[in-house]
Amino acid sequence: CFYERGPEELKAASKMARFGKDDWVCKKVGFTRCLYAQMTKQQFFPPKGVTMPPVSHPMYRNWENGVKLSCAFEMLYSKNS
């Protein structure tokens, strides 16, 4: 789970091998209130190579949550492969 990540999972997320850095798309994703709160309140530093818009950008929070979700998918994939 992204909320309880460890060093091994962070290695997989830093590579972003499966859920790449170049092919981002905007999609609506549903979360429970608890999961959304955990994801948005968790401190996060994007992997190197991932370009984020400035914090003042109106879509910054959406981008940040999308990168967190992609990293979570990357960690989950590496854990189960």
JOZI-V345059 format. One record per pair of residues at least 6 apart in sequence whose ideal C-beta (glycine too) atoms are under 8 Angstrom apart, sorted by the first residue. I is the first residue (numbers start at 1). J is the second residue. D is the distance in whole Angstrom. If there is no record, write none. Layout:
i: <I:I>
j: <J:J>
d: <D:D>
This chain:
i: <1:2:2:2:2:2:2:2:2:3:3:3:5:5:9:9:9:10:12:12:12:12:12:13:13:13:13:13:14:14:15:15:16:16:16:16:16:16:17:18:18:18:19:19:19:19:21:21:21:24:24:26:26:29:31:39:39:39:40:40:42:44:44:44:44:46:46:46:46:47:50:52:52:52:52:53:53:53:54:57>
j: <72:38:39:42:68:69:71:72:75:38:39:42:13:75:75:78:79:75:74:75:77:78:79:47:71:72:74:75:47:48:47:74:47:49:50:70:71:74:74:73:74:77:70:73:74:77:47:49:50:66:70:62:66:69:39:65:68:69:61:65:68:64:67:68:71:52:64:67:71:71:67:60:63:64:67:59:60:63:60:63>
d: <7:8:7:7:6:8:7:4:7:5:7:6:8:6:4:7:7:8:5:5:7:3:8:6:4:8:5:5:5:7:8:7:6:7:7:7:8:6:7:7:6:5:5:5:5:8:8:5:5:7:8:7:8:7:7:6:6:8:7:7:7:7:8:6:8:6:8:5:8:7:6:7:6:7:7:6:5:6:7:8>
